[in-house]
Amino acid sequence: MVGAADVAAAYVKCLEMCNADKVTIWADNCCGQNKNWTLFTTLCICVNQEWCPSEVSLKYLEKGHTYMKPDSIHGLIGKKLKKTSRSIYFSQFR
């Protein structure tokens, strides 16, 4: 199960790879992953670093309208990862 710290770490990695000064992140309303103090605190720390964009906006889809196009492939990715015996690193998903 993916928790708040895992999601925050993924957002930080994306921000590290980003070259924009302002970033908008669209997320679903999952309190355990996208609406919590771990994520908010992590993003506050990031925007105060020289390497990070100066502005990061979080926008949430309206309740009942949280279907996002990537949702349709998450299950397929999970199945493939379960069948893979080797380690897969975040950098391979670029």
ZIVENTA-V784530 format. One record per residue. N is the residue number from 1. RES is the residue in three letters. BURIAL is + if it has 24 or more other ideal C-beta (glycine too) atoms within 12 Angstrom, else -. Layout:
n->N res->RES burial->BURIAL
n->N res->RES burial->BURIAL
This chain:
n->1 res->MET burial->-
n->2 res->VAL burial->-
n->3 res->GLY burial->-
n->4 res->ALA burial->+
n->5 res->ALA burial->-
n->6 res->ASP burial->-
n->7 res->VAL burial->+
n->8 res->ALA burial->+
n->9 res->ALA burial->-
n->10 res->ALA burial->+
n->11 res->TYR burial->+
n->12 res->VAL burial->+
n->13 res->LYS burial->-
n->14 res->CYS burial->+
n->15 res->LEU burial->+
n->16 res->GLU burial->-
n->17 res->MET burial->-
n->18 res->CYS burial->-
n->19 res->ASN burial->-
n->20 res->ALA burial->-
n->21 res->ASP burial->-
n->22 res->LYS burial->-
n->23 res->VAL burial->+
n->24 res->THR burial->-
n->25 res->ILE burial->+
n->26 res->TRP burial->-
n->27 res->ALA burial->+
n->28 res->ASP burial->+
n->29 res->ASN burial->-
n->30 res->CYS burial->-
n->31 res->CYS burial->-
n->32 res->GLY burial->-
n->33 res->GLN burial->+
n->34 res->ASN burial->+
n->35 res->LYS burial->-
n->36 res->ASN burial->-
n->37 res->TRP burial->-
n->38 res->THR burial->-
n->39 res->LEU burial->+
n->40 res->PHE burial->-
n->41 res->THR burial->-
n->42 res->THR burial->+
n->43 res->LEU burial->+
n->44 res->CYS burial->-
n->45 res->ILE burial->-
n->46 res->CYS burial->+
n->47 res->VAL burial->+
n->48 res->ASN burial->-
n->49 res->GLN burial->-
n->50 res->GLU burial->-
n->51 res->TRP burial->-
n->52 res->CYS burial->+
n->53 res->PRO burial->+
n->54 res->SER burial->-
n->55 res->GLU burial->-
n->56 res->VAL burial->+
n->57 res->SER burial->-
n->58 res->LEU burial->+
n->59 res->LYS burial->-
n->60 res->TYR burial->-
n->61 res->LEU burial->-
n->62 res->GLU burial->-
n->63 res->LYS burial->-
n->64 res->GLY burial->-
n->65 res->HIS burial->-
n->66 res->THR burial->-
n->67 res->TYR burial->-
n->68 res->MET burial->-
n->69 res->LYS burial->-
n->70 res->PRO burial->-
n->71 res->ASP burial->-
n->72 res->SER burial->-
n->73 res->ILE burial->-
n->74 res->HIS burial->-
n->75 res->GLY burial->-
n->76 res->LEU burial->-
n->77 res->ILE burial->-
n->78 res->GLY burial->-
n->79 res->LYS burial->-
n->80 res->LYS burial->-
n->81 res->LEU burial->-
n->82 res->LYS burial->-
n->83 res->LYS burial->-
n->84 res->THR burial->-
n->85 res->SER burial->-
n->86 res->ARG burial->-
n->87 res->SER burial->-
n->88 res->ILE burial->-
n->89 res->TYR burial->-
n->90 res->PHE burial->-
n->91 res->SER burial->-
n->92 res->GLN burial->-
n->93 res->PHE burial->-
n->94 res->ARG burial->-
